[in-house]
Amino acid sequence: MKALGIVLASTGLAFATLAHAQQAATAPAAPAAAPAGNHAMEGVAAWYGHKFAGRRTASGKRFNPNAMTAAHPTLPFGTRVNVTNTRNNRNVLVTINDRGPTSPKRMLDVSVAAAKKLGFVRAGLTEVKLEIAN
C-alpha cells in the first residue's frame, strides 16, 4: 500500500512538472516593443546604485551607477526615454538597459546618477512621466 502511495505521488509530481514546463514554454519570450510616437506613461520611479555596481544587467551590460540608465519591465533594451520628475519638473534622458522594477507599485528604476539629476535621491521614490525619445 505504501508503494502504491509513492507511485501515485510521483505520478502526480510528474504531471505537475509537465504542466509547468508547458506553461513556461507558452509564455511570451520577448518584451513588448516601444510605443510608437510620443507616447507618455506616468507612474512611480525609484533608484538603485552602488550596491549593484559592476553586476550584469538583464541586457548583459555591467551596471554603472554613474551612467544615465534605467530598468523598465517591457521597453526594449537601448530605448532612450525622457524621464520627468513631476514634483519638481526636472528631467533627464536615460537608456533602458535592465529589467525591473521588482515592485508592482513602481514603473521604473533609474541609476543613482539619474536620480540625482531628477532630485529625488533623498526621497527614494518620486512620481515621473516617461516619454520615448525619437
N, C-alpha and C positions, 0 to 999 in steps of 0.2 A: 504494500500500500504506500509506503514511504517512497519507493522508487517511482511509482506512478505519479505522485505529487511532484517529484523533482522533474520528471519528464514534462508534465503539464506546465510547470513553472518555466522551464527553459524554452518550451514551445511558445509560450506567451511572450517571453522576452525576445525571442527571435522575430515574432510578428511585430512587436513594438519597435524593434530596431529597424526592420524593413520599412515600416510605415514612416518612421522618422527620416530614413535615407531618401525615400521617395518624395517626402515633403521638402527636404532640403534641395533635392535635385530640381524641383519645380520653382524654387524661389528665384526672384529676379537677380541676375548676376551683376548687371551694371546699374549705376545710379542714373537718375533721370537727367536729361540734357538741360543745359542752362535755359532759362526762359528767354524767349526772343524779345527784342526791343528793349525798352526802358522799363521793364517790369520791376516794381518795387515790392519789397517784403518788409514787414515790421515785426519785431519781437525783442527778446532779451538776449544780451550778449554777456559773456564772462571772459576772463583772460587766463592764459596759462604761461608759465615762464621757465625760469632757470632749472627747476626740478626735472624738466624734460629735455634740457639742452643735450644735443648730440644723439638723442634717440631717433630712430627712423619713424617717419610719419607714414600714414597709410599710402601716400604716393611713392614711398621709397626714399624720399629725400630726408636728410637729417634735419631735425628741428633746430632752428636758430632763434632764440628768444628776442634777438635784436633785429630780426627781419620783419617786414610788413606782410605777415602771413595770417591765415585763419583756417579753422576747421568748420566744415558745414556737412550736414548729413547726406545731401544729394547733389550739390553743384559739382560739375566735373573739375578734376584737378587742372590747375592752370587758369581757371576762370578768375578774372580780375573784377573785384567788387568794390564799389564806393560805399563805405560804411559811415553813417552819420549818427552821432550821439544826439538823440532828440532832446535831451535835457539841457545841453549847452551849445548845440548846433556845430560842434567841431566835427570834422570829417577826415577820413584817411582812405587811401586806396590800398587794398590788400589782395594777395593772391591766395586762392584756395589750394592748400597742399596736404590737408589732413581730413579725417572724418571725425565727426563729433557734432555737437556736444553729447555727453553721455546722459545728461538730464533732459527729460522730455519738456521741461519748462523753459529751456533755452533753445535758441535757433542758431547761435554762432559762438565759437570760442576764438578769440584773437590772441596774437602774441602779446607779451608784456610791452613791447615797443609800440605796438598799435594802440594798446590800452592807454599808454602814457600820452600819446598824441590825442586820443579821444577824451582824455581827462577823467578816467574812472578807475584807476589802479586802486586807490584807497577804498572806494565803494565796493569794488569786486564785481558788481553787476550794473548794467545800465540798459535802458531802452534804446534800440537802434533801428535805423531804416537802412535796408540794403538795396543798392541799385547795381545791376550788372553794367560794367563799363564796356563801352563799344570799342 
